[in-house]
């Protein structure tokens, strides 16, 4: 789980700290008082035993867990004695147009603030880039997207959240692992339990790291002896860069380029598994929409086609760094948001030049039916979930081409009756 998952300043409006409605089992009323007693017994027995095996002292456990009670407002809870609600396919929900993700006013505000902070922390960012190879604009864009450049409120006790979810959520094992990592942080003196604040999912500080990510990636860049992603801007920025470096960021390469793909070039070639040197993409007639040449250092290096709205939106050739950004949050639109915001901060760029078309009005049930039909025809569509990921898009484009249709690589209402 990445590190995510509050009302933030108007500049950001990213829902990191306000939980959705709690999702306990439907039509079942748990006995909260009895479950609270079970929770305390679980802390004293199972959790304590597991934490001790991980090297946590009894004194640390007792101190950190003192006064802890269940937080019943959190989502994704399955109290003992109840059953998880059946997964609902959301078959009647429309998925949103990708364009809504890039609200221009919001992007401009973030970029303006980011440029100011690029000046304020210019020296620090240069040192961070020298150490980890990640440009300042990328770091600032993630900082801005995650927590409004550190302005987001962190209203939840991370220990409360993780303990509640480790005891009664649909992913108890994962959250217990995160809780033990948080106890490790406390034991080694990185942060006091009461100062460990985060989101409703347990994501912490200005970087929105989960505790296991903190232990792997957080760094002390201000030299005070411990990594502090809550209060130290140098530590937070360097920790973001260290995360990206460890996940494979390639020094000296961009995240990607908005391009124009000629009609004769199939849009069914996107995906990280279909990489080829950017010079080969250019040889097919793909050009940067800005009119600039591809950087010479990129021509022999791999690039990948990306068409998040098929032929009805901006088109891209992205580098492996794009997929490193997706490690921070596994979403094409998130990575594009970070890339575009970074370009605005570093180069004064604007929005993507090609408009987002009239897409995203299909019901998920319709897309789901198309995915199932494509699977029956032997296509790998990725997750069969009613959402058009890249494997669904390229499978659809390939099917369209083989059936005499102009490949659009995106589901639309006209295809419902044709693809069965």
Secondary structure in CASP SS format (residue, H / E / C, confidence):
PFRMAT SS
TARGET T0000
AUTHOR 0000-0000-0000
METHOD secondary structure of the structure
MODEL  1
X C 1.00
X C 1.00
X C 1.00
X C 1.00
X C 1.00
X C 1.00
X C 1.00
X C 1.00
X C 1.00
X C 1.00
X C 1.00
X C 1.00
X C 1.00
X C 1.00
X C 1.00
X C 1.00
X C 1.00
X C 1.00
X C 1.00
X C 1.00
X C 1.00
X C 1.00
X C 1.00
X C 1.00
X C 1.00
X C 1.00
X C 1.00
X C 1.00
X C 1.00
X C 1.00
X C 1.00
X H 1.00
X H 1.00
X H 1.00
X H 1.00
X H 1.00
X H 1.00
X H 1.00
X H 1.00
X H 1.00
X H 1.00
X H 1.00
X H 1.00
X H 1.00
X H 1.00
X H 1.00
X H 1.00
X H 1.00
X H 1.00
X H 1.00
X H 1.00
X H 1.00
X H 1.00
X C 1.00
X C 1.00
X C 1.00
X C 1.00
X H 1.00
X H 1.00
X H 1.00
X H 1.00
X H 1.00
X H 1.00
X H 1.00
X H 1.00
X C 1.00
X C 1.00
X C 1.00
X C 1.00
X C 1.00
X C 1.00
X C 1.00
X C 1.00
X C 1.00
X C 1.00
X C 1.00
X E 1.00
X C 1.00
X C 1.00
X C 1.00
X C 1.00
X C 1.00
X C 1.00
X C 1.00
X C 1.00
X C 1.00
X C 1.00
X C 1.00
X C 1.00
X C 1.00
X C 1.00
X C 1.00
X C 1.00
X E 1.00
X C 1.00
X C 1.00
X C 1.00
X H 1.00
X H 1.00
X H 1.00
X H 1.00
X H 1.00
X C 1.00
X H 1.00
X H 1.00
X H 1.00
X H 1.00
X H 1.00
X H 1.00
X H 1.00
X H 1.00
X H 1.00
X H 1.00
X H 1.00
X H 1.00
X H 1.00
X H 1.00
X H 1.00
X H 1.00
X H 1.00
X C 1.00
X H 1.00
X H 1.00
X H 1.00
X H 1.00
X H 1.00
X H 1.00
X H 1.00
X H 1.00
X H 1.00
X H 1.00
X H 1.00
X C 1.00
X C 1.00
X C 1.00
X H 1.00
X H 1.00
X H 1.00
X H 1.00
X H 1.00
X H 1.00
X H 1.00
X H 1.00
X H 1.00
X H 1.00
X H 1.00
X H 1.00
X C 1.00
X C 1.00
X C 1.00
X C 1.00
X C 1.00
X C 1.00
X C 1.00
X C 1.00
X E 1.00
X E 1.00
X H 1.00
X H 1.00
X H 1.00
X H 1.00
X H 1.00
X H 1.00
X H 1.00
X H 1.00
X H 1.00
X H 1.00
X H 1.00
X E 1.00
X C 1.00
X C 1.00
X H 1.00
X H 1.00
X H 1.00
X H 1.00
X H 1.00
X H 1.00
X H 1.00
X H 1.00
X H 1.00
X H 1.00
X H 1.00
X H 1.00
X H 1.00
X H 1.00
X H 1.00
X H 1.00
X C 1.00
X C 1.00
X C 1.00
X C 1.00
X C 1.00
X H 1.00
X H 1.00
X H 1.00
X C 1.00
X E 1.00
X E 1.00
X C 1.00
X C 1.00
X C 1.00
X C 1.00
X C 1.00
X E 1.00
X C 1.00
X C 1.00
X C 1.00
X C 1.00
X E 1.00
X C 1.00
X H 1.00
X H 1.00
X H 1.00
X H 1.00
X H 1.00
X H 1.00
X H 1.00
X C 1.00
X C 1.00
X C 1.00
X C 1.00
X C 1.00
X C 1.00
X C 1.00
X C 1.00
X C 1.00
X C 1.00
X C 1.00
X C 1.00
X C 1.00
X C 1.00
X C 1.00
X H 1.00
X H 1.00
X H 1.00
X H 1.00
X H 1.00
X H 1.00
X H 1.00
X H 1.00
X H 1.00
X H 1.00
X H 1.00
X H 1.00
X H 1.00
X H 1.00
X C 1.00
X C 1.00
X C 1.00
X C 1.00
X C 1.00
X C 1.00
X C 1.00
X C 1.00
X C 1.00
X E 1.00
X E 1.00
X E 1.00
X E 1.00
X E 1.00
X C 1.00
X C 1.00
X C 1.00
X C 1.00
X C 1.00
X C 1.00
X C 1.00
X C 1.00
X C 1.00
X E 1.00
X C 1.00
X H 1.00
X H 1.00
X H 1.00
X C 1.00
X E 1.00
X E 1.00
X H 1.00
X H 1.00
X H 1.00
X H 1.00
X H 1.00
X H 1.00
X C 1.00
X C 1.00
X C 1.00
X E 1.00
X E 1.00
X C 1.00
X C 1.00
X C 1.00
X C 1.00
X C 1.00
X C 1.00
X C 1.00
X H 1.00
X H 1.00
X H 1.00
X C 1.00
X C 1.00
X C 1.00
X E 1.00
X E 1.00
X E 1.00
X E 1.00
X E 1.00
X C 1.00
X C 1.00
X C 1.00
X H 1.00
X H 1.00
X H 1.00
X C 1.00
X C 1.00
X E 1.00
X E 1.00
X E 1.00
X E 1.00
X C 1.00
X H 1.00
X H 1.00
X H 1.00
X H 1.00
X H 1.00
X H 1.00
X H 1.00
X H 1.00
X H 1.00
X C 1.00
X C 1.00
X C 1.00
X H 1.00
X H 1.00
X H 1.00
X H 1.00
X H 1.00
X H 1.00
X H 1.00
X H 1.00
X H 1.00
X H 1.00
X H 1.00
X H 1.00
X H 1.00
X H 1.00
X H 1.00
X H 1.00
X C 1.00
X C 1.00
X C 1.00
X C 1.00
X C 1.00
X C 1.00
X C 1.00
X C 1.00
X C 1.00
X C 1.00
X C 1.00
X C 1.00
X C 1.00
X C 1.00
X C 1.00
X E 1.00
X H 1.00
X H 1.00
X H 1.00
X H 1.00
X H 1.00
X H 1.00
X H 1.00
X H 1.00
X H 1.00
X H 1.00
X H 1.00
X H 1.00
X H 1.00
X C 1.00
X C 1.00
X C 1.00
X C 1.00
X C 1.00
X C 1.00
X C 1.00
X C 1.00
X C 1.00
X C 1.00
X C 1.00
X C 1.00
X C 1.00
X H 1.00
X H 1.00
X H 1.00
X H 1.00
X H 1.00
X H 1.00
X H 1.00
X H 1.00
X H 1.00
X H 1.00
X H 1.00
X H 1.00
X H 1.00
X C 1.00
X C 1.00
X C 1.00
X C 1.00
X C 1.00
X C 1.00
X C 1.00
X C 1.00
X C 1.00
X C 1.00
X H 1.00
X H 1.00
X H 1.00
X C 1.00
X C 1.00
X C 1.00
X C 1.00
X C 1.00
END
